[in-house]
Amino acid sequence: PTWEGHPLRKDFPARATEFDPYSLNLAKQQLEEEAARFRPEDWGMKRSGVNEDYMFLNLGPNHPSAHGAFRIILQLDGEEIVDCVPDIGYHHRGAEKMAERQSWHSFIPYTDRIDYLGGVMNNLPYVLSVEKLAGIKVPEKVDVIRIMMAEFFRITSHLLFLGTYIQDVGAMTPVFFTFTDRQKAYTVIEAITGFRLHPAWYRIGGVAHDLPRGWEKLVKDFVEWLPKRLDEYTKAALQNSILKGRTIGVAAYNTKEALEWGVTGAGLRSTGCDFDLRKARPYSGYENFEFEVPLAANGDAYDRCMVRVEEMRQSIKIIDQCMRNMPEGPYKADHPLTTPPPKERTLQHIETLITHFLQVSWGPVMQAHVSFQM
């Protein structure tokens, strides 16, 4: 509460070295300590009831496997939790602020980390936006490669969800199996991109390099492997009466609540809301693929899991179509703002060599666009 200024505004320094040296005197220390003092009344809680005094416990700020700290203030009567108030927005990633001091191209690795499990899925909206800004049209092969790799990361993300979900409900074994499946997916991802969790592999105008020899065999093996494993998870764990008893009707919300809270993706579709950007506003050629949008109705913990399991089956269908119908052609656009230009041309044309030099040192320079939308 003692913070001065607006750290995400353009006029706020982006680097620590731009600030004056920090000093902490006794008066400032006492001010900070007093500002951090917990007062239940400020959180809508009472210090005591008719016959008891309450105890207050800070759960966190901790790191719930998401990149932003989360805190819950608990009000306890003995061992009973009387009330709890979540404190969200405790920590801001500052991705936009970091982008201010990066070039258009050097910001790509930051997008991998916006959702730590999303990998290249987060490269995609960024490079699509830059390409729209620059007027770059990518070859058809680029679109299909991007879709295939994005769906691989959708699967690895959902598999982590599935294993830890079942573990949290009380079963230990399945998480080891889902991680085995993730390793199989990462074997394919690493063979194609050279990296695993954060490939930062998409580029403005294309991808970093062409598909390697033998990629079809790796993809085919995975496409044939995963559906049988999903059947096993469903039969062994998701149809288990204990898991159902602990998740059906638990933490349910409806579509209206989901929209008010900003819920997206599988969490929104579990309420019955039929909305998937790949269908509603297709990008990168998703309109050319056959797949369904899994839906549920109850919006509870069980439905949110089942929607994700079915989404993995649909991702497998999309990956299979990519494998069978991969177009021929270049893996990046022939455009002056594509990074970097084709190597064979940089060795033959001085203009292309200069473009390569400037883009590697500065990054692409976009024209300013001004638009106002109501």
Residue pairs with C-beta under 8 A, 6 or more apart in sequence:
1 35
2 31
2 32
2 35
5 12
6 12
7 92
7 94
7 97
8 92
8 94
8 96
8 97
10 100
12 97
13 19
14 97
14 98
14 100
14 101
15 101
38 56
38 58
38 73
40 46
40 47
40 54
40 56
40 75
41 47
43 73
43 85
44 85
45 54
45 56
45 73
45 75
45 83
45 85
46 54
47 53
47 54
48 54
49 77
52 77
54 75
54 76
54 77
54 82
55 75
55 76
55 77
56 73
56 74
56 75
56 76
57 73
57 74
57 76
58 71
58 72
58 73
58 74
59 71
59 72
59 73
59 74
59 84
60 69
60 70
60 71
60 72
60 87
60 90
61 69
61 70
61 71
61 87
61 90
61 91
62 69
62 70
62 71
63 69
63 70
64 70
65 164
66 116
67 93
67 113
67 114
67 116
68 89
68 90
68 91
68 92
68 93
69 90
69 91
70 86
70 87
70 88
70 90
71 86
71 87
71 90
72 84
72 85
72 86
72 87
73 84
73 85
73 87
74 81
74 83
74 84
75 81
75 82
75 83
75 84
76 82
93 114
95 110
95 111
95 113
95 114
98 107
98 110
99 107
99 110
102 110
102 363
103 362
103 363
103 364
104 130
104 204
104 363
104 364
104 366
105 203
105 204
105 339
105 359
105 363
105 364
106 363
107 126
108 123
108 126
108 127
108 200
108 202
108 203
108 204
109 198
109 200
111 122
111 123
111 125
111 126
111 200
112 118
112 119
112 120
112 122
112 123
112 197
112 198
112 199
112 200
113 122
113 198
114 122
115 121
115 122
115 157
116 197
117 153
117 156
117 157
117 160
118 153
118 157
119 149
119 153
119 156
119 189
119 197
119 198
119 199
120 146
120 149
120 150
120 153
120 193
120 199
120 200
120 201
120 202
121 150
121 153
121 154
121 157
123 200
123 201
123 202
124 146
124 150
124 202
124 283
124 284
127 202
127 203
127 204
127 205
128 283
128 284
130 136
130 204
130 364
130 366
131 137
131 138
131 204
131 205
133 366
133 369
134 204
134 335
134 337
134 364
134 366
136 204
136 205
136 333
136 335
136 337
136 338
137 333
138 205
138 206
138 332
138 333
139 206
139 327
139 329
139 330
139 331
139 332
139 333
140 285
140 327
140 329
141 326
141 327
141 328
141 329
141 330
141 331
142 205
142 206
142 207
142 330
142 331
142 332
142 333
143 284
143 285
144 285
144 322
144 325
144 326
144 327
145 207
145 211
145 322
145 326
145 331
146 202
146 207
146 284
147 284
147 285
147 286
147 289
147 318
147 322
148 219
148 318
148 319
148 322
148 323
149 189
149 192
149 193
149 199
149 201
151 315
151 318
151 319
151 322
152 185
152 188
152 189
152 315
152 319
153 189
154 311
154 312
154 315
155 185
155 226
155 312
155 315
155 316
156 182
156 185
156 186
156 189
158 308
158 309
158 311
158 312
158 315
159 178
159 179
159 181
159 182
159 185
159 312
160 178
160 179
160 182
161 305
161 308
162 174
162 178
162 233
162 305
162 308
162 309
163 174
163 175
163 176
163 177
163 178
163 179
164 175
165 305
166 174
166 175
166 233
166 237
166 238
166 243
167 174
167 175
169 242
169 243
169 246
169 247
170 242
170 243
170 246
171 237
171 240
171 243
174 233
174 236
174 237
177 229
177 232
177 233
178 233
181 225
181 226
181 229
184 221
184 222
184 225
184 226
185 222
186 196
186 197
187 218
188 215
188 218
188 219
188 222
189 195
189 196
189 199
190 196
191 212
191 214
191 215
191 218
192 211
192 212
192 215
192 218
193 199
193 201
193 208
194 201
194 208
195 201
201 207
201 208
202 208
203 332
203 338
203 339
204 337
204 338
204 339
204 364
205 332
205 333
205 335
205 337
205 338
205 339
206 330
206 331
206 332
206 333
206 338
207 331
207 332
209 331
210 331
211 326
211 331
216 323
216 326
219 319
219 322
219 323
220 323
222 319
223 316
223 319
223 320
223 323
226 312
226 316
227 313
227 316
230 309
230 312
230 313
233 309
234 309
237 243
238 244
238 305
238 306
238 309
243 302
244 302
247 300
247 301
247 302
247 305
248 298
248 300
248 301
248 302
249 298
249 300
249 302
250 300
250 301
250 302
251 300
251 301
252 298
252 299
252 300
252 301
253 261
253 263
253 271
253 299
254 271
254 299
255 268
255 271
255 272
255 273
255 299
257 263
258 267
258 268
258 271
258 273
258 299
259 268
259 273
266 294
266 304
266 307
266 308
266 311
267 304
268 275
269 275
269 276
269 293
269 294
269 295
269 296
269 307
270 295
270 296
270 298
270 299
270 300
270 303
270 304
270 306
270 307
271 296
271 297
271 298
271 299
271 303
272 295
272 296
272 297
272 299
273 295
274 293
274 295
276 293
277 283
278 286
278 291
278 293
279 286
279 293
289 317
289 318
289 321
290 317
290 321
291 314
291 317
291 318
292 310
292 314
293 314
294 306
294 307
294 310
294 311
294 314
295 307
296 303
296 304
296 306
296 307
297 303
332 338
332 342
334 342
336 355
337 359
337 364
337 366
339 359
339 360
339 363
339 364
340 346
340 356
340 359
340 360
341 352
341 355
341 356
341 359
342 352
345 352
346 352
346 353
346 356
347 353
358 365
